[in-house]
Each structure stands twice: as C-alpha cells, then as structure tokens.
Amino acid sequence: MTDKEILDKKDSPKGEKKPGSPALFAVLFLSFIAVMDVLFFVLPKKSFSDNENRPLASSPALSPAIVSDGSVEGYFADHFPLRDSWMSLQLAVRSAAGSRESGGVILGDGGWLFLSQPEPDMTSVSSGVAAMEALAEAHPEINFVAALVPNSLSFNSSRLPEGIPLYSQKELLDEIASGLVLTKSANVYSALASHDPAALYYRTDHHWTTYGAECALSAIAPALGIEFDASDFEMLTVSSSFEGTLASKSGRHGVTDIIGAAVPVSETPYSVTYPDGSVFGSCFVPEKLDGKDKYAVFFGGNFPIIRVKTAGETGKRLLVFKDSYANCLIPMLIPYFDEIVLIDPRYYYDDARLLINSSSFTDVLYLYNLDTFVTDTSLAQALA
C-alpha cells in the first residue's frame, strides 16, 4: 500500500484513534461547558457593566414564564464568564472576516464608530410635533424653541464602509421644522455644517462634543433671545482618555477621545439641585472622570429632573425637555437665565403640564439628538 493510499484510507488502524476524532472533540467541548458552568455560579454577579455603560439583567424570578419570555437567556448572556474578553475575541474574528458592524455599531475608518441609524418612526415623530404645538398653543406667553441635533452620520459619512444605507437627516429635520408653527425651530444642522465635522462628535461615543454644542448655540441662542458669545467661555480639557459607549458596545478599543468643558470666564454663582434633594455648587462632577462613563462629568449623568438656580437676575426662566445631548450644552446657558429646569422625559413620570402651569417660565427648549426624537415616545407622553 502506497503512502497516498494510506493517507486516503478512511479507516484508522485498529486500536488507534485518529487525532481530532469526534470523541475527543466531544470530551473537550463538554469540559469547556462544565468549566463555564462552574465559573457562572462561582463568579460574583455585577448589576452594572462599566464597559458597556448599561445595567445588567437581574436574576429572573422563578415562574413558568421565564423560559418563554427570554429572561433566563438574557440573564445568562449578561453574566457569561469573561464576557468582555469574549466580546473582544468575537470582534477580532468578525473584523478578520470583513464584518462592518458589531453590537449594533458600524465600524468606520480611522477608529470612527457610528451607532446604526434607526429607521424613523414617523408616527412617533408626528405625535411629538403635535404635542409640542399643542403645548405652545396653550401657553402663548412662553417662547418655545425646538433644537433637534443630527448625529455624526450626517457629517462623517465619508468614514463609513461602502454600502451602508442612510436616510437624509437634513430632509427629516426640514420636514419636522415645517410642522412647527407656534414652536420656533433652531436650524442646528446648518450651524454645524459650517464647521470641521471631525471636531463636532466623538469617535468612540454617540454624543456630540462640547465644541459641537458650542457651534450649535449660534442657532439656538437667537431663538431663545440671548446673545451668546463663545469668547465668554474657556474650553478646558477634562479628559484625554475617553472611550465612549460605542467602543463598549462594539468591543473595539484602542482609540480615545478628548472631553472638553466650557467654563465661563466670569462665573455667575449658581446651585444644582437633584431629585434626591442634594445640592451642589457646580454642574460638573469631576469624580465621574475616574469611571468608565466620563461623559457623565456633565451633571453626573441623566436624571428625571434637575434644577439649576443662578444669581443672574436676568428675568428669564428656562425649561428644557432633553436627552443626554443637552448635558454638555446647558452649562453654557447658565449665565443667561435665573433658573433652568431640566426634564428628561425618559425618566420623568410626573405631570410636566402641571409644572409649566405652576411656574413662570419665559422659555421652553426641546433639545434632543434626532435619533432619540424619532424613536422615543416619552416626550409626547410627558406633554399629553
């Protein structure tokens, strides 16, 4: 029998197992499963993932529904042993195979990451516009302003892989603006379009930079009846090692961003009151720079309601309906108002209309990233 015939022979010599036999693989696989099971029950469970910046699934209550509702699967997936390492390995494999997406994040050129663009929910959009107009009609004494912010995809699309489908955010913003009659629409898109797109957004995070927010104020400030001057503020670098939520979601690491904070040259004394009654003398929370979510340096993150009271004596009081995009912009509005009340409808369950009726607000600002506005229904619910 020739060597070729031996190599081509399907059966191994008697009494000798072929390397890589099904039995060997079965033993190795079962051993791996056993080790993972032990680690799953032995390792401590975390309630929050710093790396992904989100709460982790809690242990599901025992009931017949836990099998069908996916709670067991979600709990196991969130607490799988060495989860972060597996995510990084998965990204490496996917990238080697030419994947352009990981964890709902588009992998762009030059370290840029983009949140996959959701399809606009036009029913939600229409409801939001109608609710805003109804509130403006009920309060003609208040100046209502809408500032909807396009995301990074609008201006950095050249960094995307080929073939990524996009809708025109500018066209959608124009359509929303056309439906606002009693509510002023600040043209944030045009204000941003005249600046370097690479400076307007973080590469590793879905937020805009403080510089982007500063540029947008050239459109927002006139609508609010204030004269904003960027030279009245000093841009301080507070972190050079920011790795945002998109890096966490995708598993792609190695690129960091710089976080800047705009601080007024001549500060107006003010206080910030949180829902639990705690009061602080600054809207900046530097302790957050020691954690994973460094963007939370602005106000410490998202809360249902925050009250900022100043000693400005301007005669103006502002109510802001917001998402997290507003957090880095609001510090630049503090010198122009006696009070600023921030409401995040995603977490606010009280009656917003009652708050407006019982307060003497001169201005109301809707400040949202476009993605939030076109997918989230909480604003319309809060104004209903």
Sequence and secondary structure as in RCSB ss.txt:
>XXXX:A:sequence
MTDKEILDKKDSPKGEKKPGSPALFAVLFLSFIAVMDVLFFVLPKKSFSDNENRPLASSPALSPAIVSDGSVEGY
FADHFPLRDSWMSLQLAVRSAAGSRESGGVILGDGGWLFLSQPEPDMTSVSSGVAAMEALAEAHPEINFVAALVP
NSLSFNSSRLPEGIPLYSQKELLDEIASGLVLTKSANVYSALASHDPAALYYRTDHHWTTYGAECALSAIAPALG
IEFDASDFEMLTVSSSFEGTLASKSGRHGVTDIIGAAVPVSETPYSVTYPDGSVFGSCFVPEKLDGKDKYAVFFG
GNFPIIRVKTAGETGKRLLVFKDSYANCLIPMLIPYFDEIVLIDPRYYYDDARLLINSSSFTDVLYLYNLDTFVT
DTSLAQALA
>XXXX:A:secstr
  HHHHHH SS  TT   TT HHHHHHHHHHHHHHHHHHHHHS   SEETTTTEE       SGGGTTSSHHHHH
HHHT TTHHHHHHHHHHHHHHTT  EETTEEE GGG EEE      HHHHHHHHHHHHHHHHH TTSEEEEEEE 
 GGGT GGGS TT     HHHHHHHHHHT SSSEE  HHHHHHTS HHHHB SSSSSB HHHHHHHHHHHHHHHT
    GGGEEEEEEEEEE  HHHHHH   S  EEEEEEEESS   EEEE TTS EES SB GGGGGSS GGGGBTT
S  SEEEEEES   S EEEEEE GGGGGTGGGTGGG SEEEEE TTT  S HHHHHHTS  SEEEEEEEHHHHHH
  HHHHHH 
